[in-house]
Amino acid sequence: LTFPVRKDTQGLTYVVEANDALTVLWTEVWNSGNGVSHAQVVSAVDQTDRTIVTIKDTADIGTQSKRFLRARVVQQ
């Protein structure tokens, strides 16, 4: 999942979550508090006002029939 994380986001946390069947329970894969050196970060491209991050899932593609990822922005 690739998306921009703005640098000036005081009080906001970006969260990537995964789910097998779009049910109520989502599992956290990464959040911006983990930083861009976290194991799930495939790439982090620094730009002037944002960092474009690519996050990989914790589950292998071959072990799941389908898998969904979502990015949420949470205000603290």
QUISULDA-V23888 format. One record per residue. N is the residue number from 1. RES is the residue in one small letter. OMEGA is omega in whole degrees, -180 to 180 (* if undefined). Layout:
n: {N,N}
res: {RES,RES}
omega: {OMEGA,OMEGA}
This chain:
n: {1,2,3,4,5,6,7,8,9,10,11,12,13,14,15,16,17,18,19,20,21,22,23,24,25,26,27,28,29,30,31,32,33,34,35,36,37,38,39,40,41,42,43,44,45,46,47,48,49,50,51,52,53,54,55,56,57,58,59,60,61,62,63,64,65,66,67,68,69,70,71,72,73,74,75,76}
res: {l,t,f,p,v,r,k,d,t,q,g,l,t,y,v,v,e,a,n,d,a,l,t,v,l,w,t,e,v,w,n,s,g,n,g,v,s,h,a,q,v,v,s,a,v,d,q,t,d,r,t,i,v,t,i,k,d,t,a,d,i,g,t,q,s,k,r,f,l,r,a,r,v,v,q,q}
omega: {-179,-179,179,173,-179,-178,-176,-175,-179,179,179,174,175,-177,172,-178,-179,-180,-179,-171,-178,176,-175,-175,177,-180,179,178,-177,167,-174,175,177,-179,-176,176,179,-176,-177,179,180,178,177,-177,-177,174,-174,-174,-178,172,177,-178,172,-177,177,180,177,-180,175,-179,-176,-176,-176,175,174,-177,-179,174,174,174,177,173,-175,177,-179,*}
